[in-house]
Amino acid sequence: MSGKIKSQKYEESQSLKAITGDKDCPAFSFQYIVNNTDYSLNSAKSNESLKCSLLQSLHNYSKTPWDNFNGDKKRTGVEIVGLTSLRKLKVALPKTNFYNNVKNVTIFRVSNKARIVGWRYKAICYVLWIDWDFSSYDHGA
């Protein structure tokens, strides 16, 4: 039985507009994650349980509007910090145009042991590194 395949018609979608506001949910990109293996997805510091927590956290955060992260970091698990205020930073960001724009980072709690550190541009959060064991900077007391 042979037949002609009908061409599909695609409607323009309102959801394809550029996302820019705080009412939008974050989209995560690993395009600019550092090459340092201690703070990447291939780190020996991570294990399957932490990687599952990371995936679940990204899933949950991607369903929460950016403006919900303002305020109580204990409630949301998210805080915005000036990059220069991270004490004893052990992650060297490459000297490129992309990284030169990074002034503030957004830190997402993955678990009691791990954090995702990223840079927000519009609704996209570019993951810069993953702090699997609180060793990328001095987290304080």
MDTraj code that builds the backbone (N, CA, C; nanometers):
import mdtraj as md
import numpy as np

residues = "MET SER GLY LYS ILE LYS SER GLN LYS TYR GLU GLU SER GLN SER LEU LYS ALA ILE THR GLY ASP LYS ASP CYS PRO ALA PHE SER PHE GLN TYR ILE VAL ASN ASN THR ASP TYR SER LEU ASN SER ALA LYS SER ASN GLU SER LEU LYS CYS SER LEU LEU GLN SER LEU HIS ASN TYR SER LYS THR PRO TRP ASP ASN PHE ASN GLY ASP LYS LYS ARG THR GLY VAL GLU ILE VAL GLY LEU THR SER LEU ARG LYS LEU LYS VAL ALA LEU PRO LYS THR ASN PHE TYR ASN ASN VAL LYS ASN VAL THR ILE PHE ARG VAL SER ASN LYS ALA ARG ILE VAL GLY TRP ARG TYR LYS ALA ILE CYS TYR VAL LEU TRP ILE ASP TRP ASP PHE SER SER TYR ASP HIS GLY ALA".split()
xyz = np.array([
    [0.0846, -0.1169, 0.0000],
    [0.0000, 0.0000, 0.0000],
    [0.0893, 0.1234, 0.0000],
    [0.0907, 0.1890, -0.1123],
    [0.1720, 0.3090, -0.1187],
    [0.0821, 0.4294, -0.1346],
    [0.1249, 0.5361, -0.0797],
    [0.0463, 0.6581, -0.0873],
    [0.1357, 0.7774, -0.0733],
    [0.0830, 0.8871, -0.1036],
    [0.1573, 1.0105, -0.0911],
    [0.1602, 1.0547, 0.0546],
    [0.2732, 1.0995, 0.1001],
    [0.2838, 1.1521, 0.2360],
    [0.2445, 1.2980, 0.2312],
    [0.1481, 1.3331, 0.3122],
    [0.1034, 1.4715, 0.3170],
    [0.2073, 1.5564, 0.3889],
    [0.2327, 1.6726, 0.3342],
    [0.3276, 1.7614, 0.4022],
    [0.2611, 1.8202, 0.5251],
    [0.3393, 1.8313, 0.6297],
    [0.2885, 1.8844, 0.7559],
    [0.2877, 2.0354, 0.7510],
    [0.1879, 2.0932, 0.8098],
    [0.1825, 2.2383, 0.8244],
    [0.2026, 2.2690, 0.9713],
    [0.2963, 2.3551, 0.9963],
    [0.3266, 2.3910, 1.1334],
    [0.2743, 2.5308, 1.1620],
    [0.2056, 2.5432, 1.2717],
    [0.1543, 2.6734, 1.3106],
    [0.2600, 2.7473, 1.3895],
    [0.2600, 2.8775, 1.3755],
    [0.3502, 2.9561, 1.4577],
    [0.3020, 2.9499, 1.6015],
    [0.3922, 2.9313, 1.6900],
    [0.3569, 2.9155, 1.8300],
    [0.4001, 3.0369, 1.9108],
    [0.3151, 3.0803, 1.9996],
    [0.3495, 3.1905, 2.0890],
    [0.4622, 3.1502, 2.1830],
    [0.4749, 3.0217, 2.2121],
    [0.5758, 2.9760, 2.3078],
    [0.7169, 2.9812, 2.2492],
    [0.7310, 3.0078, 2.1193],
    [0.8626, 3.0147, 2.0584],
    [0.9230, 3.1547, 2.0626],
    [0.8526, 3.2488, 2.1210],
    [0.9051, 3.3843, 2.1338],
    [1.0257, 3.3843, 2.2270],
    [1.1070, 3.4841, 2.2135],
    [1.2249, 3.4962, 2.3002],
    [1.1806, 3.5076, 2.4453],
    [1.2478, 3.4360, 2.5300],
    [1.2162, 3.4357, 2.6721],
    [1.3107, 3.5336, 2.7403],
    [1.2564, 3.6292, 2.8119],
    [1.3444, 3.7289, 2.8717],
    [1.3077, 3.7658, 3.0139],
    [1.1892, 3.7353, 3.0611],
    [1.1440, 3.7886, 3.1880],
    [1.1608, 3.6970, 3.3062],
    [1.1382, 3.7547, 3.4232],
    [1.1479, 3.6785, 3.5469],
    [1.0306, 3.5836, 3.5670],
    [0.9252, 3.5989, 3.4879],
    [0.8109, 3.5070, 3.4968],
    [0.8397, 3.3770, 3.4225],
    [0.9479, 3.3766, 3.3433],
    [0.9847, 3.2580, 3.2669],
    [1.0679, 3.1632, 3.3530],
    [1.0665, 3.0376, 3.3163],
    [1.1432, 2.9357, 3.3877],
    [1.2816, 2.9217, 3.3249],
    [1.3811, 2.8841, 3.4054],
    [1.5162, 2.8701, 3.3504],
    [1.5295, 2.7502, 3.2569],
    [1.6104, 2.7696, 3.1562],
    [1.6542, 2.6608, 3.0687],
    [1.8039, 2.6458, 3.0960],
    [1.8497, 2.5247, 3.1113],
    [1.9892, 2.5015, 3.1483],
    [2.0711, 2.4576, 3.0274],
    [2.1905, 2.5158, 3.0147],
    [2.2824, 2.4812, 2.9067],
    [2.4182, 2.4459, 2.9668],
    [2.4787, 2.3410, 2.9146],
    [2.6120, 2.3001, 2.9573],
    [2.7183, 2.3395, 2.8540],
    [2.6823, 2.4294, 2.7646],
    [2.7703, 2.4705, 2.6562],
    [2.9028, 2.5270, 2.7059],
    [2.9012, 2.5987, 2.8179],
    [3.0216, 2.6664, 2.8661],
    [3.0727, 2.6111, 2.9983],
    [3.0421, 2.4866, 3.0295],
    [3.0929, 2.4291, 3.1545],
    [3.2453, 2.4188, 3.1455],
    [3.3133, 2.4448, 3.2563],
    [3.4600, 2.4451, 3.2569],
    [3.5159, 2.3070, 3.2223],
    [3.6391, 2.3070, 3.1740],
    [3.7055, 2.1814, 3.1377],
    [3.7680, 2.1112, 3.2566],
    [3.7715, 2.1760, 3.3708],
    [3.8305, 2.1176, 3.4909],
    [3.7484, 1.9955, 3.5310],
    [3.8098, 1.8775, 3.5253],
    [3.7342, 1.7545, 3.5502],
    [3.6820, 1.7442, 3.6928],
    [3.7412, 1.8169, 3.7865],
    [3.6888, 1.8128, 3.9232],
    [3.5502, 1.8764, 3.9329],
    [3.5185, 1.9655, 3.8391],
    [3.3940, 2.0419, 3.8483],
    [3.3051, 2.0267, 3.7247],
    [3.3198, 1.9148, 3.6551],
    [3.2373, 1.8864, 3.5382],
    [3.1516, 1.7628, 3.5642],
    [3.0771, 1.7225, 3.4637],
    [2.9928, 1.6033, 3.4773],
    [3.0744, 1.4753, 3.4893],
    [3.1996, 1.4787, 3.4459],
    [3.2862, 1.3600, 3.4488],
    [3.3689, 1.3499, 3.5755],
    [3.3402, 1.4300, 3.6732],
    [3.4216, 1.4348, 3.7938],
    [3.4201, 1.3029, 3.8708],
    [3.5374, 1.2657, 3.9196],
    [3.5478, 1.1486, 4.0063],
    [3.4845, 1.1770, 4.1422],
    [3.4593, 1.3054, 4.1721],
    [3.3968, 1.3429, 4.2991],
    [3.2477, 1.3119, 4.3007],
    [3.1897, 1.2899, 4.1837],
    [3.0466, 1.2610, 4.1774],
    [3.0239, 1.1107, 4.1763],
    [2.9006, 1.0725, 4.2024],
    [2.8622, 0.9324, 4.1935],
    [2.7225, 0.9272, 4.1302],
    [2.6731, 0.8092, 4.1078],
    [2.5436, 0.7949, 4.0400],
    [2.4308, 0.8620, 4.1189],
    [2.4355, 0.8533, 4.2489],
    [2.3324, 0.9156, 4.3321],
    [2.3325, 1.0678, 4.3175],
    [2.4510, 1.1288, 4.3203],
    [2.4611, 1.2742, 4.3031],
    [2.4186, 1.3166, 4.1632],
    [2.4540, 1.2377, 4.0627],
    [2.4135, 1.2706, 3.9262],
    [2.2617, 1.2622, 3.9106],
    [2.1999, 1.1654, 3.9767],
    [2.0526, 1.1566, 3.9755],
    [1.9919, 1.2770, 4.0462],
    [2.0511, 1.3179, 4.1577],
    [2.0040, 1.4377, 4.2285],
    [2.0183, 1.5614, 4.1413],
    [2.1290, 1.5693, 4.0673],
    [2.1515, 1.6817, 3.9771],
    [2.0419, 1.6872, 3.8708],
    [2.0122, 1.5755, 3.8108],
    [1.9098, 1.5706, 3.7064],
    [1.7721, 1.6064, 3.7629],
    [1.7395, 1.5529, 3.8784],
    [1.6116, 1.5844, 3.9417],
    [1.6031, 1.7324, 3.9785],
    [1.7123, 1.7888, 4.0279],
    [1.7150, 1.9307, 4.0630],
    [1.6950, 2.0177, 3.9396],
    [1.7652, 1.9862, 3.8314],
    [1.7490, 2.0629, 3.7082],
    [1.6049, 2.0558, 3.6589],
    [1.5469, 1.9381, 3.6678],
    [1.4067, 1.9210, 3.6275],
    [1.3145, 2.0095, 3.7119],
    [1.3336, 2.0075, 3.8418],
    [1.2494, 2.0880, 3.9309],
    [1.2705, 2.2377, 3.9100],
    [1.3959, 2.2799, 3.9016],
    [1.4249, 2.4219, 3.8830],
    [1.3714, 2.4721, 3.7486],
    [1.3731, 2.3878, 3.6470],
    [1.3276, 2.4310, 3.5145],
    [1.1765, 2.4495, 3.5071],
    [1.1065, 2.4139, 3.6104],
    [0.9615, 2.4322, 3.6158],
    [0.9213, 2.5466, 3.7097],
    [1.0203, 2.6181, 3.7615],
    [0.9963, 2.7266, 3.8568],
    [1.0383, 2.8596, 3.7953],
    [0.9495, 2.9583, 3.7909],
    [0.9868, 3.0888, 3.7332],
    [1.1033, 3.1530, 3.8087],
    [1.1840, 3.2280, 3.7339],
    [1.3001, 3.2940, 3.7923],
    [1.2623, 3.3815, 3.9120],
    [1.1477, 3.4503, 3.9040],
    [1.1139, 3.5417, 4.0139],
    [1.0821, 3.4688, 4.1442],
    [1.0563, 3.3392, 4.1392],
    [1.0356, 3.2623, 4.2631],
    [1.1651, 3.2395, 4.3394],
    [1.2792, 3.2613, 4.2736],
    [1.4077, 3.2406, 4.3383],
    [1.4539, 3.3620, 4.4180],
    [1.3844, 3.4731, 4.4042],
    [1.4199, 3.5937, 4.4800],
    [1.3810, 3.5754, 4.6253],
    [1.4667, 3.6188, 4.7135],
    [1.4317, 3.6137, 4.8554],
    [1.5047, 3.5049, 4.9307],
    [1.4303, 3.4238, 5.0005],
    [1.4840, 3.3267, 5.0954],
    [1.5564, 3.2113, 5.0262],
    [1.6901, 3.2146, 5.0278],
    [1.7665, 3.1088, 4.9629],
    [1.7486, 2.9731, 5.0316],
    [1.7157, 2.9740, 5.1597],
    [1.6928, 2.8471, 5.2298],
    [1.5676, 2.7786, 5.1759],
    [1.4661, 2.8581, 5.1407],
    [1.3405, 2.8025, 5.0893],
    [1.3561, 2.7553, 4.9453],
    [1.4215, 2.8378, 4.8619],
    [1.4293, 2.8076, 4.7194],
    [1.5503, 2.7234, 4.6815],
    [1.6551, 2.7302, 4.7609],
    [1.7771, 2.6587, 4.7266],
    [1.8598, 2.7302, 4.6217],
    [1.8288, 2.8580, 4.5992],
    [1.8978, 2.9342, 4.4952],
    [1.9439, 3.0673, 4.5519],
    [2.0659, 3.1059, 4.5176],
    [2.1131, 3.2384, 4.5563],
    [2.1973, 3.2977, 4.4443],
    [2.1967, 3.4302, 4.4369],
    [2.2768, 3.5019, 4.3387],
    [2.3901, 3.5701, 4.4139],
    [2.5130, 3.5469, 4.3667],
    [2.6314, 3.5949, 4.4366],
    [2.7247, 3.6593, 4.3344],
    [2.7914, 3.7654, 4.3742],
    [2.8943, 3.8242, 4.2884],
    [3.0100, 3.7278, 4.2743],
    [3.0567, 3.7086, 4.1541],
    [3.1654, 3.6130, 4.1300],
    [3.2882, 3.6485, 4.2129],
    [3.3164, 3.7761, 4.2256],
    [3.4349, 3.8170, 4.3013],
    [3.4179, 3.7976, 4.4516],
    [3.2955, 3.7758, 4.4979],
    [3.2751, 3.7554, 4.6412],
    [3.2890, 3.6084, 4.6823],
    [3.3077, 3.5190, 4.5850],
    [3.3317, 3.3785, 4.6197],
    [3.4741, 3.3679, 4.6718],
    [3.4860, 3.3346, 4.7989],
    [3.6170, 3.3305, 4.8641],
    [3.6958, 3.2054, 4.8237],
    [3.8227, 3.2243, 4.7981],
    [3.9141, 3.1146, 4.7675],
    [3.8636, 3.0287, 4.6505],
    [3.8222, 3.0945, 4.5435],
    [3.7709, 3.0254, 4.4253],
    [3.8804, 2.9399, 4.3625],
    [3.8528, 2.8117, 4.3440],
    [3.9503, 2.7193, 4.2859],
    [3.9233, 2.6898, 4.1390],
    [3.8153, 2.7442, 4.0868],
    [3.7806, 2.7208, 3.9468],
    [3.8304, 2.8390, 3.8647],
    [3.9162, 2.8116, 3.7693],
    [3.9672, 2.9172, 3.6816],
    [3.8792, 2.9236, 3.5576],
    [3.8118, 3.0366, 3.5394],
    [3.7299, 3.0540, 3.4202],
    [3.8198, 3.0996, 3.3061],
    [3.8035, 3.0402, 3.1887],
    [3.8875, 3.0801, 3.0747],
    [3.8712, 3.2289, 3.0429],
    [3.9751, 3.2872, 2.9887],
    [3.9730, 3.4296, 2.9510],
    [3.9171, 3.4403, 2.8085],
    [3.7852, 3.4356, 2.7972],
    [3.7194, 3.4509, 2.6672],
    [3.6088, 3.5536, 2.6822],
    [3.5551, 3.5974, 2.5694],
    [3.4475, 3.6964, 2.5729],
    [3.3299, 3.6493, 2.6568],
    [3.2923, 3.5224, 2.6446],
    [3.1782, 3.4729, 2.7222],
    [3.2026, 3.4888, 2.8714],
    [3.3133, 3.4383, 2.9202],
    [3.3401, 3.4399, 3.0644],
    [3.3685, 3.5803, 3.1167],
    [3.4172, 3.6691, 3.0298],
    [3.4431, 3.8070, 3.0714],
    [3.3146, 3.8793, 3.1115],
    [3.2000, 3.8342, 3.0613],
    [3.0713, 3.8953, 3.0946],
    [3.0158, 3.8488, 3.2285],
    [3.0727, 3.7450, 3.2841],
    [3.0199, 3.6869, 3.4081],
    [3.0611, 3.7727, 3.5273],
    [2.9642, 3.8362, 3.5884],
    [2.9889, 3.9180, 3.7081],
    [2.9203, 3.8564, 3.8295],
    [2.7994, 3.8055, 3.8097],
    [2.7230, 3.7392, 3.9153],
    [2.6972, 3.5954, 3.8742],
    [2.6961, 3.5071, 3.9702],
    [2.6618, 3.3680, 3.9421],
    [2.5375, 3.3309, 4.0221],
    [2.4638, 3.2360, 3.9674],
    [2.3475, 3.1819, 4.0360],
    [2.3856, 3.0436, 4.0845],
    [2.3640, 3.0188, 4.2120],
    [2.4025, 2.8916, 4.2726],
    [2.2754, 2.8156, 4.3083],
    [2.2629, 2.6946, 4.2536],
    [2.1468, 2.6094, 4.2750],
    [2.1862, 2.4924, 4.3637],
    [2.1080, 2.4681, 4.4671],
    [2.1337, 2.3534, 4.5551],
    [2.0897, 2.2259, 4.4839],
    [2.1794, 2.1283, 4.4770],
    [2.1483, 1.9969, 4.4212],
    [2.1157, 1.9016, 4.5345],
    [2.1970, 1.9077, 4.6389],
    [2.1776, 1.8219, 4.7558],
    [2.2516, 1.8908, 4.8709],
    [2.2592, 1.8222, 4.9835],
    [2.3356, 1.8783, 5.0957],
    [2.4851, 1.8798, 5.0668],
    [2.5259, 1.8142, 4.9569],
    [2.6679, 1.8044, 4.9247],
    [2.7078, 1.8750, 4.7964],
    [2.6142, 1.9079, 4.7095],
    [2.6518, 1.9574, 4.5767],
    [2.5727, 2.0815, 4.5365],
    [2.6362, 2.1637, 4.4525],
    [2.5747, 2.2852, 4.4006],
    [2.6066, 2.2984, 4.2514],
    [2.5138, 2.3574, 4.1763],
    [2.5366, 2.3943, 4.0376],
    [2.5634, 2.5443, 4.0380],
    [2.6697, 2.5863, 3.9730],
    [2.7029, 2.7283, 3.9638],
    [2.6886, 2.7687, 3.8178],
    [2.6027, 2.8680, 3.7943],
    [2.5769, 2.9087, 3.6570],
    [2.5672, 3.0584, 3.6414],
    [2.5578, 3.0998, 3.5174],
    [2.5422, 3.2411, 3.4834],
    [2.4147, 3.2556, 3.4042],
    [2.3320, 3.3491, 3.4469],
    [2.2039, 3.3702, 3.3817],
    [2.2135, 3.4755, 3.2726],
    [2.1631, 3.4404, 3.1563],
    [2.1443, 3.5355, 3.0476],
    [2.0024, 3.5154, 2.9974],
    [1.9176, 3.6157, 3.0212],
    [1.7739, 3.6070, 2.9923],
    [1.7195, 3.4877, 3.0700],
    [1.6564, 3.3917, 3.0050],
    [1.6024, 3.2776, 3.0791],
    [1.6995, 3.1601, 3.0849],
    [1.8112, 3.1708, 3.0133],
    [1.9063, 3.0592, 3.0086],
    [2.0039, 3.0687, 3.1237],
    [2.0252, 2.9569, 3.1886],
    [2.1295, 2.9470, 3.2897],
    [2.2403, 2.8599, 3.2313],
    [2.3537, 2.9236, 3.2025],
    [2.4696, 2.8503, 3.1517],
    [2.5437, 2.7920, 3.2716],
    [2.5462, 2.6612, 3.2806],
    [2.6155, 2.5948, 3.3908],
    [2.7646, 2.6152, 3.3697],
    [2.8300, 2.6783, 3.4680],
    [2.9732, 2.7052, 3.4599],
    [3.0536, 2.5924, 3.5225],
    [3.0070, 2.5454, 3.6376],
    [3.0703, 2.4300, 3.7005],
    [2.9739, 2.3675, 3.7999],
    [3.0080, 2.2465, 3.8415],
    [2.9299, 2.1748, 3.9420],
    [3.0221, 2.1521, 4.0608],
    [2.9792, 2.2001, 4.1749],
    [3.0572, 2.1852, 4.2973],
    [3.0058, 2.0594, 4.3679],
    [3.0700, 1.9466, 4.3379],
    [3.0230, 1.8167, 4.3868],
    [3.0453, 1.7965, 4.5360],
    [3.1409, 1.8687, 4.5940],
    [3.1765, 1.8410, 4.7339],
    [3.2136, 1.9678, 4.8114],
    [3.1606, 2.0836, 4.7697],
    [3.1873, 2.2124, 4.8351],
    [3.3349, 2.2498, 4.8341],
    [3.4083, 2.2085, 4.7321],
    [3.5504, 2.2385, 4.7288],
    [3.5873, 2.3476, 4.6283],
    [3.4919, 2.3959, 4.5488],
    [3.5276, 2.4949, 4.4449],
    [3.5519, 2.6336, 4.5010],
    [3.4960, 2.6625, 4.6170],
    [3.5205, 2.7910, 4.6852],
    [3.4868, 2.7747, 4.8317],
    [3.5268, 2.8701, 4.9115],
    [3.5002, 2.8673, 5.0555],
    [3.3538, 2.9028, 5.0781],
    [3.2754, 2.8068, 5.1227],
    [3.1319, 2.8255, 5.1443],
    [3.1013, 2.8909, 5.2792],
    [3.2015, 2.9112, 5.3604],
    [3.1801, 2.9746, 5.4910],
    [3.1168, 2.8778, 5.5896],
    [3.0847, 2.9318, 5.7039],
    [3.0288, 2.8461, 5.8100],
    [2.8788, 2.8489, 5.8094],
])
top = md.Topology()
chain = top.add_chain()
for i, resn in enumerate(residues, 1):
    res = top.add_residue(resn, chain, resSeq=i)
    for name in ("N", "CA", "C"):
        top.add_atom(name, md.element.get_by_symbol(name[0]), res)
traj = md.Trajectory(xyz[None], top)
